[in-house]
Amino acid sequence: MPISDLSPGMKNVRPLAVSEMAAPALSIIIPVLDEDSTIVQCLSALQPLRDGSSVEIVVADGGSRDATPALAAALADIVLASPRGRGAQMNHGAASAHGDILLFLHADTRLPDDAIARINEAIRHGAVWGRFDVHIEGRIHGLRLVAAMMNLRSRLTGIATGDQAIFVTRKAFDQVGGFPDMPLMEDIAFSTQMRQRGRPACLRQKVCTAGRRWEKHGLLRTILLMWQLRLRYFLGADPKQLARDYGYAPRES
């Protein structure tokens, strides 16, 4: 079936379907939208994890207008067409994933080499969710300080952001109903729910994420914008309006 013919809820699986193998222990779920410049690099880095049956890769596409789904098809176990919105896409991916542990990864983020082992260790020691420290890659000065402050803030508050590669047990994810279907701040809302079940495992191993938004808009401007949006969110602002102010056109109901 051509990828372009997929409708929400349908999936494209490589020739050896996951259902024909032992259920994977962990599913990596990647929400994407117009990521043809990054998706091959992202998925290629994950290929060693597909050896055997312990890890599967699920790509949830939110209606890309470029070649993202076609490029992902050969490098993922499942490619889904999903309603647009990162929270909705991650929930869609989770619904079709088979793993007992779910790891949510941005297309411009790379995992550390021992990521799966570290996640499994955290779960064995009683964590039901967690995240990694983050390193921001880019050409502008100050990104190292931004990452350090993000990691410290997350460790103090128990709030994780999507850039930090959130992982969670399937049971806990289902208990909170997954990510809220909102166009922005879905990671903050999810973390708030998960804190009621325990603080996150804050792994000091670093994921590397691209500093695209900081390079595009400038370091100080981006920091101020993100803090303004977060404050407005906690004061009850409409997430759709926040998304528009962030430069993201939310899905209209």
Secondary structure, 3 states (H helix, E strand, C coil): CCHHHCCCCCEEECCCCHHHCCCCCEEEEEEECCCCCCHHHHHHHHHHHHCCCCEEEEEEECCCCCCHHHHHHCCCCEEEECCCCHHHHHHHHHHHCCCCEEEECCCCEECCCCHHHHHHHHHHCCCCEEEEEEEEECCCCCHHHHHHHHHHHHHHHCCCCHHHCCEEEHHHHHHHCCCCCCCCCHHHHHHHHHHHHCCCEEEEEEEEEECHHHHHHCHHHHHHHHHHHHHHHHCCCCHHHHHHHHCCCCCCC
